Amino acid sequence: MNPRSRAATTPHQQRQQDVHRVRRGVQYSLASVLVLCVAYSLQGVLPVQALTVNPGSVAGLLGMLTAPLLHGSPGHLLANATALLMLGTLAMTVYPRATMRALPLLWLGSGLCAWLLGEPGSHHLGASGVTHGLGFLVFVLGLLRRDRAAIAAGMMAFFFYGGMLLTIFPQEVGVSWESHLGGAISGVLAAFLFRRSDPMPARRKYSWEIEEELERENAERGHDTFEPRAPEDVPVLWNRDEPRAEHEERGKLLPFRPRNAARNDVHSGSQPRDD
């Protein structure tokens, strides 16, 4: 077993695991962006239209596999690469297993929706459908899991890319809202399918929860929480070296007289005497 996959038992181990997860998310996202850049540099020698999604065409089904790698301009590539870097890092950091399992569904789902809903004769390309799928995956997983990391990731995804909610509807000419919609639907579906793929992080217990657990344990053992434990449970701190004799003198009683009686003896001129 990989030691990094074991449950952390100390804050130091937890920090090490968190750093490893973030580093892994950044590496995977950078590798994906690099693949998009290499594919864009080769578009000059590739039959781009044949590799895009062509709605209603049997040959256009090939674009479901290749269209997310293609882009129409450097600005188009930059926008999708930035979204892929941020959302990919966030998803791979918090949900590494769910993200890896969801990627094929996001990839094919965005292309299939564009092929089914797009206008015949149009060509759909770009990784925006996949980035929309990642955004909806992270946001919906935050609603379903509701642990601290999931809620934080969902809020970050919504803060930076909440505008994706509007781009799944037709607004701007030349923008493939069909692939955006397909990615969003695939992201929501993948969130429900793979919400248990990653283990839930250990939740920190509050003081009152610890007290309740102690009360339950004491009740099971027959102890009262607000009373001292039974004498047999108290450790013995000291024992006499030798047993005490039956008639051994245990102490000496000193005489004591009230203060008023002593004053009366002084005024009368008498000397105090021992009884």
Backbone hydrogen bonds in HBPLUS format (Angstrom, degrees):
<---DONOR---> <-ACCEPTOR-->    atom                        ^
c    i                          cat <-CA-CA->   ^        H-A-AA   ^      H-
h    n   atom  resd res      DA  || num        DHA   H-A  angle D-A-AA Bond
n    s   type  num  typ     dist DA aas  dist angle  dist       angle   num
A0005-SER N   A0002-ASN O   2.91 MM   3  5.41 152.5  1.99 115.0 123.4     1
A0006-ARG N   A0003-PRO O   3.38 MM   3  5.45 159.2  2.43 100.2 106.2     2
A0014-GLN N   A0010-THR O   3.02 MM   4  6.32 154.6  2.09 151.2 159.0     3
A0015-ARG N   A0011-PRO O   2.94 MM   4  6.19 155.3  2.00 147.9 153.6     4
A0016-GLN N   A0012-HIS O   3.04 MM   4  6.31 155.9  2.10 147.0 153.8     5
A0017-GLN N   A0013-GLN O   2.99 MM   4  6.24 158.1  2.04 148.5 153.8     6
A0018-ASP N   A0014-GLN O   2.95 MM   4  6.18 157.5  2.00 148.7 155.0     7
A0019-VAL N   A0015-ARG O   2.94 MM   4  6.14 163.5  1.97 152.4 156.3     8
A0020-HIS N   A0016-GLN O   2.98 MM   4  6.18 156.0  2.04 145.4 152.3     9
A0021-ARG N   A0017-GLN O   2.95 MM   4  6.18 155.9  2.01 148.8 154.8    10
A0022-VAL N   A0018-ASP O   3.02 MM   4  6.27 161.8  2.05 152.4 156.7    11
A0023-ARG N   A0019-VAL O   2.93 MM   4  6.07 164.1  1.96 149.5 154.5    12
A0024-ARG N   A0020-HIS O   2.93 MM   4  6.07 157.2  1.98 146.1 152.5    13
A0025-GLY N   A0021-ARG O   2.95 MM   4  6.15 155.1  2.01 145.0 151.7    14
A0026-VAL N   A0022-VAL O   2.95 MM   4  6.22 160.1  1.99 153.9 158.6    15
A0027-GLN N   A0023-ARG O   2.98 MM   4  6.19 159.6  2.02 148.1 153.9    16
A0028-TYR N   A0024-ARG O   3.03 MM   4  6.23 167.7  2.04 153.3 155.8    17
A0029-SER N   A0025-GLY O   3.05 MM   4  6.17 160.5  2.09 145.4 151.2    18
A0030-LEU N   A0026-VAL O   2.87 MM   4  6.00 163.1  1.90 152.5 157.3    19
A0031-ALA N   A0027-GLN O   2.97 MM   4  6.12 154.5  2.03 146.0 153.2    20
A0032-SER N   A0028-TYR O   3.02 MM   4  6.29 150.2  2.11 143.4 151.2    21
A0033-VAL N   A0029-SER O   2.97 MM   4  6.28 158.8  2.02 151.2 156.7    22
A0034-LEU N   A0030-LEU O   2.91 MM   4  6.10 154.0  1.98 146.6 154.0    23
A0035-VAL N   A0031-ALA O   3.04 MM   4  6.31 150.3  2.13 143.7 150.8    24
A0036-LEU N   A0032-SER O   3.10 MM   4  6.47 155.7  2.16 147.7 153.7    25
A0037-CYS N   A0033-VAL O   2.99 MM   4  6.32 153.8  2.06 148.7 155.9    26
A0038-VAL N   A0034-LEU O   2.96 MM   4  6.21 158.8  2.00 151.0 156.4    27
A0039-ALA N   A0035-VAL O   2.94 MM   4  6.13 162.4  1.97 150.5 155.5    28
A0040-TYR N   A0036-LEU O   2.96 MM   4  6.14 151.8  2.04 143.9 151.5    29
A0041-SER N   A0037-CYS O   3.03 MM   4  6.25 149.6  2.12 144.1 151.9    30
A0042-LEU N   A0039-ALA O   3.22 MM   3  5.22 139.7  2.39  95.6 106.8    31
A0043-GLN N   A0040-TYR O   3.28 MM   3  5.25 162.5  2.31 102.0 107.2    32
A0045-VAL N   A0042-LEU O   3.12 MM   3  5.78 156.7  2.17 117.9 123.8    33
A0046-LEU N   A0043-GLN O   3.37 MM   3  4.96 162.9  2.40  95.4 100.4    34
A0048-VAL N   A0046-LEU O   2.97 MM   2  5.54 118.1  2.37 112.4  95.5    35
A0051-LEU N   A0048-VAL O   2.95 MM   3  5.21 144.0  2.09 106.0 117.2    36
A0052-THR N   A0049-GLN O   3.38 MM   3  5.32 164.8  2.41 100.6 105.0    37
A0053-VAL N   A0124-HIS O   3.02 MM  71  4.98 171.9  2.03 148.1 146.8    38
A0124-HIS N   A0053-VAL O   3.03 MM  71  4.98 153.8  2.10 133.6 141.9    39
A0057-SER N   A0054-ASN O   3.18 MM   3  5.76 159.4  2.22 140.2 141.4    40
A0060-GLY N   A0057-SER O   3.03 MM   3  4.93 128.7  2.30  90.9 105.4    41
A0061-LEU N   A0058-VAL O   3.18 MM   3  5.58 163.6  2.21 109.1 114.2    42
A0062-LEU N   A0059-ALA O   3.30 MM   3  6.05 161.8  2.34 115.0 119.2    43
A0063-GLY N   A0060-GLY O   3.16 MM   3  5.59 144.7  2.29 106.4 114.8    44
A0064-MET N   A0061-LEU O   3.07 MM   3  5.61 159.7  2.12 112.9 119.0    45
A0065-LEU N   A0062-LEU O   3.04 MM   3  5.84 158.3  2.08 121.8 127.1    46
A0067-ALA N   A0063-GLY O   2.77 MM   4  4.75 157.6  1.82 128.6 134.9    47
A0069-LEU N   A0066-THR O   3.07 MM   3  5.71 155.3  2.13 120.6 128.1    48
A0070-LEU N   A0067-ALA O   3.05 MM   3  5.39 160.9  2.09 117.0 122.8    49
A0126-GLY N   A0067-ALA O   2.94 MM  59  5.92 170.8  1.95 134.8 131.7    50
A0077-LEU N   A0073-SER O   3.00 MM   4  6.32 158.6  2.05 153.0 158.7    51
A0078-LEU N   A0074-PRO O   2.82 MM   4  6.02 158.9  1.87 149.5 155.5    52
A0079-ALA N   A0075-GLY O   3.00 MM   4  6.16 161.9  2.03 148.9 152.9    53
A0080-ASN N   A0076-HIS O   3.21 MM   4  6.40 167.3  2.22 148.2 151.4    54
A0081-ALA N   A0077-LEU O   2.81 MM   4  5.88 153.9  1.88 150.3 158.6    55
A0082-THR N   A0078-LEU O   2.97 MM   4  6.06 157.5  2.03 146.5 151.6    56
A0083-ALA N   A0079-ALA O   3.16 MM   4  6.38 165.0  2.19 145.7 149.7    57
A0084-LEU N   A0080-ASN O   2.87 MM   4  5.95 155.9  1.93 144.1 151.5    58
A0085-LEU N   A0081-ALA O   2.90 MM   4  6.01 151.0  1.98 142.5 150.2    59
A0086-MET N   A0082-THR O   3.06 MM   4  6.28 165.2  2.08 152.5 155.4    60
A0087-LEU N   A0083-ALA O   2.88 MM   4  5.82 160.0  1.92 151.4 155.9    61
A0088-GLY N   A0084-LEU O   2.86 MM   4  5.21 140.8  2.01 123.6 136.1    62
A0089-THR N   A0085-LEU O   3.16 MM   4  5.93 153.1  2.24 126.9 134.2    63
A0090-LEU N   A0086-MET O   3.05 MM   4  6.24 160.4  2.09 145.6 151.4    64
A0091-ALA N   A0087-LEU O   2.88 MM   4  5.99 164.5  1.90 148.5 152.9    65
A0092-MET N   A0088-GLY O   2.89 MM   4  5.92 165.7  1.91 149.1 153.6    66
A0093-THR N   A0089-THR O   2.98 MM   4  5.93 139.5  2.15 139.5 149.4    67
A0094-VAL N   A0090-LEU O   3.20 MM   4  6.33 165.5  2.22 149.4 151.9    68
A0095-TYR N   A0091-ALA O   2.75 MM   4  5.39 151.8  1.83 144.9 154.8    69
A0099-THR N   A0095-TYR O   2.96 MM   4  5.86 155.8  2.02 147.6 154.4    70
A0100-MET N   A0096-PRO O   3.17 MM   4  6.30 163.5  2.20 144.0 147.9    71
A0101-ARG N   A0097-ARG O   3.09 MM   4  6.29 156.0  2.15 150.0 156.6    72
A0102-ALA N   A0098-ALA O   2.89 MM   4  5.95 137.7  2.07 140.1 152.0    73
A0103-LEU N   A0099-THR O   3.01 MM   4  6.07 141.1  2.17 151.2 158.5    74
A0105-LEU N   A0102-ALA O   3.01 MM   3  5.31 116.9  2.43 107.3 123.0    75
A0106-LEU N   A0102-ALA O   2.92 MM   4  6.19 156.7  1.97 158.5 166.2    76
A0107-TRP N   A0103-LEU O   2.85 MM   4  5.96 162.8  1.88 157.5 162.4    77
A0108-LEU N   A0104-PRO O   3.02 MM   4  6.10 173.2  2.02 148.7 150.6    78
A0109-GLY N   A0105-LEU O   2.80 MM   4  5.56 150.4  1.89 138.7 148.6    79
A0110-SER N   A0106-LEU O   3.20 MM   4  6.05 162.9  2.23 139.5 142.6    80
A0112-LEU N   A0108-LEU O   2.88 MM   4  6.03 156.2  1.94 151.7 158.9    81
A0113-CYS N   A0109-GLY O   3.07 MM   4  6.16 161.4  2.11 146.6 150.8    82
A0114-ALA N   A0110-SER O   3.21 MM   4  6.39 154.4  2.28 139.6 146.5    83
A0115-TRP N   A0111-GLY O   2.95 MM   4  6.16 149.1  2.05 144.3 152.9    84
A0116-LEU N   A0112-LEU O   2.95 MM   4  6.17 147.4  2.06 146.4 154.8    85
A0117-LEU N   A0113-CYS O   2.90 MM   4  5.91 162.9  1.93 151.8 156.1    86
A0118-GLY N   A0114-ALA O   2.90 MM   4  5.07 140.7  2.06 129.6 137.5    87
A0122-SER N   A0119-GLU O   3.13 MM   3  5.74 160.8  2.17 139.1 140.8    88
A0130-VAL N   A0127-ALA O   3.12 MM   3  5.31 120.2  2.50  99.8 113.7    89
A0131-THR N   A0127-ALA O   3.06 MM   4  6.42 158.3  2.11 153.0 159.3    90
A0132-HIS N   A0128-SER O   2.91 MM   4  6.08 154.0  1.98 145.6 152.5    91
A0133-GLY N   A0129-GLY O   3.02 MM   4  6.23 149.3  2.12 138.4 147.0    92
A0134-LEU N   A0130-VAL O   2.96 MM   4  6.31 151.3  2.04 147.8 155.2    93
A0135-GLY N   A0131-THR O   2.96 MM   4  6.19 158.9  2.01 147.2 152.7    94
A0136-PHE N   A0132-HIS O   3.00 MM   4  6.23 167.9  2.02 154.3 156.4    95
A0137-LEU N   A0133-GLY O   2.88 MM   4  5.93 146.9  1.99 141.6 151.8    96
A0138-VAL N   A0134-LEU O   3.00 MM   4  6.18 167.1  2.02 153.2 154.7    97
A0139-PHE N   A0135-GLY O   3.10 MM   4  6.24 164.0  2.12 146.9 151.8    98
A0140-VAL N   A0136-PHE O   2.97 MM   4  5.91 168.0  1.99 145.8 149.5    99
A0141-LEU N   A0137-LEU O   3.00 MM   4  6.01 156.4  2.06 145.1 152.3   100
A0142-GLY N   A0138-VAL O   3.12 MM   4  6.27 145.1  2.25 139.8 148.3   101
A0143-LEU N   A0139-PHE O   3.31 MM   4  6.70 141.9  2.47 138.0 147.5   102
A0143-LEU N   A0140-VAL O   3.07 MM   3  5.06 122.6  2.41  94.5 108.9   103
A0144-LEU N   A0140-VAL O   2.96 MM   4  6.25 146.9  2.07 147.7 157.4   104
A0145-ARG N   A0141-LEU O   2.88 MM   4  5.83 172.6  1.89 153.0 155.2   105
A0146-ARG N   A0142-GLY O   3.23 MM   4  5.44 142.9  2.38 121.8 132.1   106
A0151-ILE N   A0147-ASP O   2.92 MM   4  6.10 165.3  1.94 161.7 165.6   107
A0152-ALA N   A0148-ARG O   2.97 MM   4  6.13 165.1  1.99 151.7 156.1   108
A0153-ALA N   A0149-ALA O   2.93 MM   4  6.08 160.4  1.97 147.5 153.0   109
A0154-GLY N   A0150-ALA O   2.93 MM   4  6.09 161.1  1.96 148.7 154.0   110
A0155-MET N   A0151-ILE O   2.95 MM   4  6.16 157.4  2.00 149.8 155.7   111
A0156-MET N   A0152-ALA O   3.02 MM   4  6.22 156.2  2.07 147.0 153.4   112
A0157-ALA N   A0153-ALA O   2.93 MM   4  6.14 162.8  1.96 151.9 156.6   113
A0158-PHE N   A0154-GLY O   2.99 MM   4  6.15 158.2  2.04 145.2 151.2   114
A0159-PHE N   A0155-MET O   2.86 MM   4  5.97 149.9  1.96 142.7 151.6   115
A0160-PHE N   A0156-MET O   3.07 MM   4  6.23 165.6  2.09 154.4 156.2   116
A0161-TYR N   A0157-ALA O   2.90 MM   4  5.71 154.8  1.96 143.6 151.8   117
A0162-GLY N   A0158-PHE O   2.82 MM   4  4.23 107.4  2.35 131.4 125.3   118
A0164-MET N   A0161-TYR O   3.19 MM   3  5.81 167.5  2.21 114.6 118.1   119
A0165-LEU N   A0162-GLY O   3.20 MM   3  6.08 169.4  2.21 122.8 125.2   120
A0166-LEU N   A0163-GLY O   3.07 MM   3  5.60 149.3  2.17 111.9 119.5   121
A0169-PHE N   A0166-LEU O   3.41 MM   3  6.10 160.2  2.45 116.4 118.4   122
A0175-VAL N   A0172-GLU O   3.38 MM   3  5.80 159.5  2.43 128.7 128.2   123
A0177-TRP N   A0175-VAL O   2.90 MM   2  5.82 120.1  2.26 114.6  97.8   124
A0180-HIS N   A0176-SER O   3.30 MM   4  6.63 154.9  2.37 141.4 148.6   125
A0181-LEU N   A0177-TRP O   2.83 MM   4  6.03 156.4  1.88 146.3 152.3   126
A0182-GLY N   A0178-GLU O   2.92 MM   4  6.18 156.7  1.98 144.6 151.4   127
A0183-GLY N   A0179-SER O   2.88 MM   4  6.07 156.2  1.94 146.0 151.9   128
A0184-ALA N   A0180-HIS O   2.91 MM   4  6.16 156.4  1.97 147.8 154.5   129
A0185-ILE N   A0181-LEU O   2.92 MM   4  6.15 167.8  1.94 154.6 157.3   130
A0186-SER N   A0182-GLY O   2.97 MM   4  6.06 158.7  2.01 143.4 150.0   131
A0187-GLY N   A0183-GLY O   2.82 MM   4  5.99 148.6  1.92 143.6 152.5   132
A0188-VAL N   A0184-ALA O   3.02 MM   4  6.30 159.2  2.06 152.9 157.1   133
A0189-LEU N   A0185-ILE O   2.96 MM   4  6.16 165.4  1.99 150.7 155.2   134
A0190-ALA N   A0186-SER O   2.82 MM   4  5.93 158.8  1.86 146.7 152.9   135
A0191-ALA N   A0187-GLY O   2.98 MM   4  6.12 146.3  2.10 139.9 148.8   136
A0192-PHE N   A0188-VAL O   3.24 MM   4  6.59 153.0  2.32 147.5 153.0   137
A0193-LEU N   A0189-LEU O   3.00 MM   4  6.25 153.5  2.07 147.1 155.3   138
A0194-PHE N   A0190-ALA O   2.86 MM   4  5.79 163.9  1.88 152.2 155.4   139
A0197-SER N   A0194-PHE O   3.17 MM   3  5.18 167.8  2.19 109.5 111.5   140
A0209-GLU N   A0206-TYR O   3.10 MM   3  5.33 127.3  2.39 100.6 114.3   141
A0210-ILE N   A0206-TYR O   3.13 MM   4  6.52 152.5  2.21 150.8 158.6   142
A0211-GLU N   A0207-SER O   2.99 MM   4  6.28 156.2  2.05 149.2 155.8   143
A0212-GLU N   A0208-TRP O   3.03 MM   4  6.20 152.5  2.11 138.0 144.9   144
A0213-GLU N   A0209-GLU O   3.05 MM   4  6.33 153.2  2.12 144.2 151.0   145
A0214-LEU N   A0210-ILE O   2.98 MM   4  6.28 155.6  2.04 148.7 155.3   146
A0215-GLU N   A0211-GLU O   2.91 MM   4  6.15 153.8  1.98 147.8 155.2   147
A0216-ARG N   A0212-GLU O   3.01 MM   4  6.28 155.4  2.08 146.1 152.2   148
A0217-GLU N   A0213-GLU O   2.97 MM   4  6.23 158.0  2.02 148.4 154.5   149
A0218-ASN N   A0214-LEU O   2.88 MM   4  6.08 161.4  1.92 151.2 156.1   150
A0219-ALA N   A0215-GLU O   2.89 MM   4  6.06 151.1  1.98 143.9 152.3   151
A0220-GLU N   A0216-ARG O   2.99 MM   4  6.23 151.5  2.07 144.9 152.1   152
A0221-ARG N   A0217-GLU O   3.09 MM   4  6.36 143.8  2.23 142.1 151.7   153
A0222-GLY N   A0218-ASN O   2.99 MM   4  6.07 111.4  2.47 135.2 151.6   154
A0223-HIS N   A0218-ASN O   2.73 MM   5  4.87 152.6  1.81 154.5 150.5   155
A0222-GLY N   A0219-ALA O   3.22 MM   3  5.02 150.2  2.31  94.5 103.3   156
A0227-GLU N   A0224-ASP O   3.35 MM   3  5.38 169.9  2.36 108.0 110.7   157
A0233-ASP N   A0230-ALA O   2.89 MM   3  5.55 154.5  1.95 119.6 127.9   158
A0234-VAL N   A0231-PRO O   3.01 MM   3  5.26 160.2  2.05 110.1 116.5   159
A0263-ARG N   A0259-ARG O   3.20 MM   4  6.53 152.8  2.27 148.9 155.8   160
A0264-ASN N   A0260-ASN O   3.17 MM   4  6.41 157.4  2.23 147.9 153.0   161
A0265-ASP N   A0261-ALA O   3.30 MM   4  6.51 152.0  2.39 143.5 149.8   162
A0266-VAL N   A0262-ALA O   3.28 MM   4  6.56 148.1  2.39 142.8 150.6   163
A0267-HIS N   A0263-ARG O   3.10 MM   4  6.41 165.7  2.12 158.2 160.4   164
A0268-SER N   A0264-ASN O   3.13 MM   4  6.19 148.7  2.23 142.3 150.5   165
A0270-SER N   A0265-ASP O   3.16 MM   5  5.39 128.0  2.44 162.3 167.6   166
A0269-GLY N   A0266-VAL O   3.17 MM   3  5.30 157.0  2.22 104.7 111.7   167
